[in-house]
């Protein structure tokens, strides 16, 4: 037991942050990038560099594409151990057709789900998908990685570790830990306002790093708390599967009761029936939304029990103008087009989950707020990074005297999780531009480039942190900053060379999805150069005060 509650909170804050710092860095950094996931998709796939289009005709353009979709081999392979006997050779019964779109999606991704007749659990499906150009229905090749929505976004919340949902659990534990770290970080400070709103960049490294750690933590404190909390709320069904386990019988009863109240069939009837004009249903839904004074953009369209007499079509309004994904669904009988059920306005209590989910995923139209999300995410990354540096600076001389390598190991891992992660991201962007477009499994090789470059950054970090074991400063931070600067400029140049979309062109036509990313890359290069020069000057300057005096100054702020 510590001598006081404050020291207990200090210990908790330090070690929780250190142990899960890498996971938090990934969540913050790639969460910030995921704010513009659709824009990264358009930067990475040149065929999608056009403005978002209105929803095309379902009857003439979308329906033929849906009918041509077959289950993917990956989905079939994943399902193969959850069936009785061998997997069927063909899947005839279509459970659902669905598409979800936002005001930032130029292309449409269509999803088709097929029933598995010999599945061990009822309701199991296999699925296939197709991405198309909504202007003409042309298929967008699926061998290219959607960098933002297919890599950065899932990396943010799952680390792209899908075995036993390990990544989701690690991020969930890290989010819970971050809530503890936020509370303990506030408690551990005696002179709260003076310490949290003070930054002295010209002081010795340990002091200025602690100042920046405090400042970056408090400025975005509400943001950090909100995102950790809402992320846990969104994933609550995974962490506590009460509905699927303890309350499964009650859940089934509720679904059948809901069927009676809404008229939306829960199961197929087994009687074949045609599909009426979905375009007419969409027009009717938009008309009803307009009567309520709401915008008529379609965010989600779902056809359930396709080809069956119990089939119905659900049209949901997009969440462009509010904090929420979709709402105000209107459901039609698929065979006739008559309205079966119109969802009433969501109550204040019932809309809490939708609000929290919309607040986290931010699919609304508000560019300034979107950039504030990016700033909050990057401040979180800065807070974690400066925490790493402070931990190392405080202990490296002590570890050098004791002959232990703990500070060096932490230093190498810190470099890898900060500058190394940026280098890996830039490596992915460069690989996206240089790999041939017709390369088989191109998206796989793009992802491999990220992990390979990150491993190289890890190797470089362990190689160049040898001075830390002697209690001295390491040049690895400065060197990796220079690598970041070169790679960021190279990514912009490769985009120009391979697509012709240089900054002068994209800025002149106001195509911000590509221009914005190129400009961000150049800003990254400038910041990296400034950081490298700052580190060079600091390394060559004499010590401003003795280590003992510094330790005395920081004893009250970082005692562990």
VOMARRO-509633 format. One line per 3 residues: number of its first residue (from 1); for each residue y, x, z of C-alpha. Coordinates in steps of 0.25 Angstrom, whole numbers, padded with zeros to 4 digits. Example, Ala and Ser with C-alpha at 12.3 -4.5 7.8 and 13.67 -1.06 7.14 Angstrom:
REM VOMARRO-509633
1 = -0018 0049 0031 | -0004 0055 0029 $
REM end
This chain:
REM VOMARRO-509633
1 = 0000 0000 0000 | 0014 0005 -0004 | 0025 0007 0007 $
4 = 0033 -0005 0002 | 0032 -0016 -0008 | 0042 -0009 -0017 $
7 = 0033 0003 -0018 | 0021 -0006 -0021 | 0028 -0012 -0032 $
10 = 0032 0001 -0038 | 0018 0006 -0038 | 0014 -0007 -0044 $
13 = 0025 -0006 -0055 | 0022 0009 -0058 | 0007 0008 -0060 $
16 = 0005 -0005 -0066 | 0016 -0001 -0076 | 0009 0012 -0079 $
19 = -0005 0007 -0080 | -0002 -0004 -0090 | 0010 0002 -0096 $
22 = 0004 0005 -0110 | 0000 -0010 -0111 | 0014 -0015 -0107 $
25 = 0020 -0005 -0117 | 0011 -0011 -0128 | 0015 -0025 -0124 $
28 = 0030 -0022 -0123 | 0031 -0014 -0136 | 0022 -0022 -0145 $
31 = 0028 -0035 -0139 | 0042 -0030 -0143 | 0036 -0027 -0157 $
34 = 0029 -0041 -0158 | 0042 -0048 -0157 | 0044 -0045 -0171 $
37 = 0029 -0045 -0175 | 0031 -0054 -0188 | 0042 -0044 -0192 $
40 = 0032 -0032 -0190 | 0022 -0040 -0199 | 0032 -0041 -0210 $
43 = 0036 -0026 -0209 | 0021 -0023 -0210 | 0016 -0032 -0221 $
46 = 0026 -0031 -0232 | 0020 -0043 -0239 | 0026 -0052 -0228 $
49 = 0040 -0047 -0229 | 0047 -0060 -0232 | 0054 -0071 -0224 $
52 = 0046 -0081 -0216 | 0043 -0094 -0225 | 0042 -0109 -0221 $
55 = 0028 -0114 -0219 | 0022 -0116 -0233 | 0014 -0128 -0237 $
58 = 0001 -0130 -0230 | -0005 -0139 -0240 | -0003 -0130 -0252 $
61 = -0002 -0116 -0247 | -0007 -0114 -0233 | -0020 -0123 -0233 $
64 = -0027 -0116 -0245 | -0025 -0103 -0237 | -0030 -0109 -0224 $
67 = -0042 -0114 -0232 | -0045 -0100 -0238 | -0045 -0093 -0224 $
70 = -0059 -0088 -0219 | -0062 -0083 -0205 | -0059 -0068 -0204 $
73 = -0071 -0059 -0202 | -0065 -0053 -0189 | -0064 -0067 -0183 $
76 = -0079 -0070 -0187 | -0083 -0057 -0181 | -0076 -0060 -0168 $
79 = -0083 -0073 -0167 | -0097 -0068 -0171 | -0101 -0066 -0156 $
82 = -0097 -0080 -0152 | -0106 -0088 -0160 | -0120 -0093 -0160 $
85 = -0128 -0086 -0170 | -0122 -0080 -0183 | -0108 -0083 -0187 $
88 = -0106 -0093 -0198 | -0105 -0088 -0212 | -0094 -0098 -0215 $
91 = -0084 -0106 -0207 | -0082 -0120 -0212 | -0074 -0127 -0201 $
94 = -0059 -0124 -0200 | -0054 -0126 -0186 | -0040 -0123 -0188 $
97 = -0029 -0118 -0198 | -0017 -0113 -0191 | -0004 -0105 -0195 $
100 = 0007 -0100 -0185 | 0020 -0095 -0190 | 0034 -0091 -0185 $
103 = 0048 -0090 -0192 | 0045 -0075 -0193 | 0032 -0076 -0201 $
106 = 0033 -0074 -0216 | 0018 -0075 -0218 | 0008 -0086 -0213 $
109 = -0005 -0083 -0206 | -0015 -0094 -0207 | -0027 -0095 -0198 $
112 = -0040 -0103 -0200 | -0050 -0105 -0189 | -0064 -0109 -0191 $
115 = -0074 -0115 -0182 | -0087 -0107 -0179 | -0098 -0117 -0178 $
118 = -0108 -0108 -0170 | -0097 -0103 -0160 | -0102 -0101 -0145 $
121 = -0088 -0107 -0141 | -0083 -0120 -0147 | -0070 -0118 -0154 $
124 = -0072 -0104 -0159 | -0067 -0101 -0172 | -0065 -0090 -0182 $
127 = -0053 -0088 -0190 | -0046 -0082 -0202 | -0032 -0080 -0206 $
130 = -0023 -0078 -0218 | -0009 -0073 -0220 | -0001 -0079 -0231 $
133 = 0013 -0078 -0238 | 0018 -0092 -0235 | 0026 -0092 -0248 $
136 = 0014 -0092 -0257 | 0002 -0091 -0249 | -0002 -0077 -0253 $
139 = -0011 -0070 -0243 | -0005 -0058 -0235 | -0016 -0047 -0234 $
142 = -0022 -0047 -0220 | -0025 -0032 -0221 | -0011 -0028 -0216 $
145 = -0007 -0028 -0201 | 0003 -0038 -0196 | 0009 -0027 -0187 $
148 = 0017 -0037 -0178 | 0009 -0049 -0176 | -0005 -0043 -0178 $
151 = -0003 -0030 -0171 | 0009 -0028 -0162 | 0009 -0042 -0157 $
154 = -0006 -0042 -0152 | -0004 -0028 -0147 | 0007 -0033 -0138 $
157 = -0002 -0042 -0131 | -0016 -0038 -0133 | -0015 -0023 -0136 $
160 = -0024 -0026 -0148 | -0036 -0025 -0139 | -0044 -0037 -0142 $
163 = -0058 -0033 -0135 | -0060 -0043 -0124 | -0045 -0046 -0125 $
166 = -0042 -0033 -0118 | -0028 -0031 -0123 | -0024 -0045 -0119 $
169 = -0029 -0042 -0105 | -0022 -0029 -0104 | -0009 -0034 -0109 $
172 = -0010 -0046 -0099 | -0013 -0037 -0087 | -0001 -0028 -0092 $
175 = 0008 -0040 -0093 | 0004 -0045 -0079 | 0006 -0030 -0074 $
178 = 0020 -0030 -0080 | 0024 -0042 -0072 | 0020 -0035 -0060 $
181 = 0027 -0023 -0064 | 0040 -0031 -0067 | 0040 -0037 -0053 $
184 = 0036 -0023 -0046 | 0047 -0016 -0055 | 0058 -0025 -0049 $
187 = 0053 -0024 -0035 | 0051 -0009 -0035 | 0066 -0007 -0037 $
190 = 0075 -0006 -0024 | 0088 -0006 -0031 | 0084 -0016 -0042 $
193 = 0097 -0018 -0050 | 0102 -0004 -0049 | 0089 0002 -0054 $
196 = 0086 -0008 -0064 | 0099 -0007 -0071 | 0101 0008 -0071 $
199 = 0098 0017 -0083 | 0102 0032 -0082 | 0097 0038 -0095 $
202 = 0103 0052 -0092 | 0095 0054 -0079 | 0082 0061 -0078 $
205 = 0070 0055 -0086 | 0064 0049 -0074 | 0076 0042 -0069 $
208 = 0081 0037 -0083 | 0067 0032 -0086 | 0066 0024 -0073 $
211 = 0080 0018 -0076 | 0075 0014 -0090 | 0062 0008 -0085 $
214 = 0070 0000 -0075 | 0080 -0005 -0085 | 0071 -0008 -0096 $
217 = 0062 -0016 -0086 | 0073 -0024 -0080 | 0081 -0027 -0093 $
220 = 0069 -0034 -0099 | 0063 -0039 -0086 | 0063 -0054 -0089 $
223 = 0058 -0051 -0103 | 0046 -0042 -0098 | 0042 -0053 -0087 $
226 = 0043 -0064 -0097 | 0034 -0057 -0108 | 0024 -0053 -0098 $
229 = 0023 -0066 -0092 | 0023 -0074 -0105 | 0013 -0065 -0110 $
232 = 0003 -0068 -0099 | 0006 -0083 -0100 | 0002 -0082 -0115 $
235 = -0011 -0075 -0112 | -0014 -0083 -0100 | -0025 -0090 -0107 $
238 = -0032 -0077 -0109 | -0030 -0071 -0095 | -0034 -0084 -0088 $
241 = -0042 -0093 -0098 | -0043 -0105 -0088 | -0043 -0115 -0100 $
244 = -0054 -0108 -0107 | -0063 -0106 -0095 | -0060 -0113 -0082 $
247 = -0053 -0126 -0088 | -0062 -0126 -0101 | -0067 -0141 -0098 $
250 = -0053 -0145 -0095 | -0047 -0139 -0107 | -0057 -0146 -0116 $
253 = -0054 -0159 -0109 | -0039 -0157 -0111 | -0041 -0154 -0126 $
256 = -0049 -0167 -0128 | -0038 -0175 -0120 | -0027 -0168 -0129 $
259 = -0035 -0173 -0141 | -0034 -0187 -0136 | -0020 -0186 -0133 $
262 = -0015 -0179 -0145 | -0025 -0184 -0156 | -0028 -0170 -0160 $
265 = -0043 -0168 -0162 | -0050 -0158 -0154 | -0062 -0157 -0162 $
268 = -0066 -0158 -0177 | -0072 -0172 -0181 | -0081 -0166 -0191 $
271 = -0076 -0175 -0202 | -0069 -0168 -0214 | -0054 -0172 -0217 $
274 = -0044 -0167 -0227 | -0031 -0161 -0223 | -0018 -0168 -0226 $
277 = -0005 -0162 -0230 | -0001 -0152 -0219 | 0012 -0150 -0226 $
280 = 0015 -0165 -0223 | 0011 -0163 -0208 | 0021 -0151 -0207 $
283 = 0032 -0158 -0213 | 0030 -0170 -0203 | 0030 -0160 -0192 $
286 = 0043 -0154 -0196 | 0049 -0168 -0198 | 0045 -0171 -0183 $
289 = 0050 -0158 -0178 | 0064 -0161 -0185 | 0065 -0174 -0179 $
292 = 0064 -0167 -0166 | 0075 -0158 -0170 | 0066 -0146 -0171 $
295 = 0064 -0135 -0182 | 0052 -0138 -0191 | 0046 -0124 -0192 $
298 = 0031 -0125 -0191 | 0025 -0114 -0182 | 0010 -0118 -0181 $
301 = 0002 -0126 -0190 | -0013 -0129 -0187 | -0024 -0137 -0194 $
304 = -0035 -0140 -0184 | -0049 -0145 -0188 | -0046 -0142 -0202 $
307 = -0053 -0152 -0212 | -0058 -0161 -0201 | -0054 -0176 -0198 $
310 = -0049 -0171 -0184 | -0040 -0160 -0191 | -0025 -0160 -0187 $
313 = -0013 -0151 -0191 | -0004 -0146 -0180 | 0010 -0142 -0184 $
316 = 0019 -0135 -0173 | 0033 -0131 -0174 | 0037 -0116 -0173 $
319 = 0044 -0110 -0161 | 0055 -0104 -0169 | 0066 -0111 -0161 $
322 = 0061 -0111 -0147 | 0052 -0102 -0137 | 0038 -0107 -0141 $
325 = 0028 -0105 -0152 | 0026 -0118 -0158 | 0027 -0133 -0153 $
328 = 0029 -0147 -0157 | 0016 -0148 -0164 | 0013 -0160 -0173 $
331 = -0001 -0163 -0176 | -0006 -0170 -0188 | -0020 -0176 -0192 $
334 = -0024 -0166 -0203 | -0031 -0177 -0212 | -0019 -0186 -0213 $
337 = -0007 -0179 -0208 | -0004 -0190 -0197 | 0003 -0185 -0184 $
340 = -0007 -0184 -0173 | 0001 -0179 -0162 | 0015 -0173 -0160 $
343 = 0017 -0164 -0148 | 0027 -0168 -0138 | 0038 -0158 -0134 $
346 = 0032 -0148 -0124 | 0035 -0150 -0110 | 0042 -0140 -0101 $
349 = 0030 -0136 -0094 | 0021 -0137 -0106 | 0030 -0128 -0114 $
352 = 0030 -0116 -0104 | 0018 -0109 -0110 | 0024 -0111 -0124 $
355 = 0038 -0106 -0120 | 0032 -0094 -0113 | 0023 -0091 -0126 $
358 = 0035 -0093 -0135 | 0044 -0084 -0126 | 0034 -0073 -0127 $
361 = 0030 -0074 -0142 | 0044 -0077 -0146 | 0042 -0084 -0160 $
364 = 0055 -0091 -0159 | 0067 -0087 -0168 | 0077 -0079 -0160 $
367 = 0079 -0065 -0165 | 0088 -0060 -0154 | 0078 -0064 -0143 $
370 = 0067 -0058 -0151 | 0074 -0044 -0151 | 0076 -0046 -0136 $
373 = 0061 -0048 -0135 | 0059 -0034 -0142 | 0069 -0028 -0133 $
376 = 0062 -0033 -0120 | 0049 -0028 -0126 | 0054 -0014 -0128 $
379 = 0061 -0014 -0115 | 0047 -0017 -0109 | 0042 -0005 -0116 $
382 = 0053 0004 -0112 | 0051 0000 -0097 | 0036 0003 -0098 $
385 = 0039 0017 -0106 | 0049 0021 -0095 | 0040 0017 -0084 $
388 = 0030 0027 -0090 | 0040 0038 -0092 | 0045 0036 -0077 $
391 = 0031 0037 -0072 | 0028 0050 -0079 | 0041 0057 -0076 $
394 = 0039 0053 -0061 | 0025 0059 -0060 | 0024 0070 -0071 $
397 = 0029 0082 -0062 | 0020 0077 -0050 | 0008 0076 -0059 $
400 = 0011 0090 -0065 | 0011 0096 -0051 | -0002 0089 -0047 $
403 = -0008 0093 -0060 | -0012 0079 -0065 | -0010 0073 -0078 $
406 = -0006 0058 -0075 | 0008 0059 -0079 | 0004 0066 -0093 $
409 = -0006 0055 -0096 | 0004 0044 -0092 | 0014 0051 -0101 $
412 = 0005 0052 -0113 | 0001 0037 -0111 | 0016 0033 -0110 $
415 = 0020 0040 -0122 | 0009 0034 -0130 | 0012 0020 -0125 $
418 = 0027 0021 -0128 | 0031 0030 -0140 | 0016 0031 -0144 $
421 = 0015 0016 -0146 | 0028 0016 -0154 | 0022 0027 -0163 $
424 = 0009 0019 -0165 | 0018 0007 -0169 | 0025 0015 -0179 $
427 = 0012 0021 -0184 | 0007 0006 -0187 | 0020 0003 -0194 $
430 = 0019 0015 -0203 | 0004 0013 -0206 | 0008 -0001 -0210 $
433 = 0017 0004 -0221 | 0008 0016 -0226 | -0006 0009 -0226 $
436 = -0010 0003 -0240 | -0008 -0012 -0240 | -0022 -0014 -0246 $
439 = -0029 -0006 -0236 | -0041 -0013 -0231 | -0040 -0016 -0216 $
442 = -0025 -0011 -0216 | -0022 -0019 -0204 | -0033 -0011 -0196 $
445 = -0027 0002 -0201 | -0013 -0001 -0197 | -0018 -0005 -0183 $
448 = -0026 0008 -0182 | -0013 0016 -0186 | -0007 0011 -0173 $
451 = -0018 0015 -0164 | -0020 0029 -0171 | -0005 0032 -0170 $
454 = -0005 0028 -0155 | -0017 0037 -0152 | -0010 0048 -0159 $
457 = 0003 0045 -0150 | -0006 0045 -0138 | -0012 0059 -0142 $
460 = 0002 0065 -0144 | 0006 0059 -0131 | -0005 0066 -0123 $
463 = -0003 0079 -0131 | 0012 0080 -0128 | 0012 0075 -0114 $
466 = 0007 0088 -0108 | 0020 0092 -0102 | 0020 0080 -0093 $
469 = 0008 0086 -0086 | 0017 0098 -0082 | 0028 0088 -0078 $
472 = 0037 0091 -0090 | 0042 0081 -0100 | 0034 0078 -0113 $
475 = 0039 0079 -0127 | 0030 0068 -0132 | 0040 0056 -0130 $
478 = 0050 0064 -0139 | 0040 0067 -0149 | 0034 0053 -0150 $
481 = 0049 0048 -0151 | 0050 0056 -0164 | 0037 0051 -0169 $
484 = 0042 0037 -0167 | 0055 0040 -0174 | 0048 0046 -0186 $
487 = 0038 0035 -0187 | 0048 0023 -0186 | 0056 0029 -0198 $
490 = 0043 0031 -0206 | 0039 0017 -0203 | 0052 0012 -0209 $
493 = 0051 0021 -0221 | 0037 0017 -0224 | 0041 0002 -0224 $
496 = 0052 0006 -0234 | 0042 0014 -0243 | 0031 0004 -0243 $
499 = 0038 -0009 -0244 | 0052 -0005 -0249 | 0058 -0013 -0238 $
502 = 0068 -0003 -0233 | 0079 -0006 -0223 | 0090 -0008 -0233 $
505 = 0082 -0018 -0240 | 0077 -0026 -0228 | 0091 -0026 -0222 $
508 = 0098 -0030 -0234 | 0089 -0042 -0236 | 0088 -0045 -0221 $
511 = 0073 -0044 -0220 | 0073 -0041 -0205 | 0058 -0041 -0202 $
514 = 0057 -0028 -0209 | 0071 -0022 -0208 | 0070 -0025 -0193 $
517 = 0058 -0017 -0191 | 0063 -0006 -0199 | 0076 -0005 -0191 $
520 = 0068 -0006 -0178 | 0059 0006 -0183 | 0072 0014 -0186 $
523 = 0078 0010 -0172 | 0065 0015 -0166 | 0066 0028 -0173 $
526 = 0080 0030 -0168 | 0077 0027 -0154 | 0065 0037 -0155 $
529 = 0074 0048 -0160 | 0084 0045 -0149 | 0073 0045 -0138 $
532 = 0067 0058 -0144 | 0081 0065 -0143 | 0083 0060 -0129 $
535 = 0070 0065 -0125 | 0073 0079 -0131 | 0086 0080 -0124 $
538 = 0080 0076 -0111 | 0069 0086 -0112 | 0079 0097 -0115 $
541 = 0089 0093 -0104 | 0087 0100 -0090 | 0083 0092 -0078 $
544 = 0094 0084 -0072 | 0088 0084 -0058 | 0076 0089 -0051 $
547 = 0063 0081 -0050 | 0064 0079 -0035 | 0078 0073 -0036 $
550 = 0073 0064 -0047 | 0061 0060 -0038 | 0070 0057 -0027 $
553 = 0079 0048 -0036 | 0067 0040 -0041 | 0059 0039 -0028 $
556 = 0064 0025 -0025 | 0063 0020 -0039 | 0049 0024 -0043 $
559 = 0040 0028 -0031 | 0026 0025 -0033 $
REM end
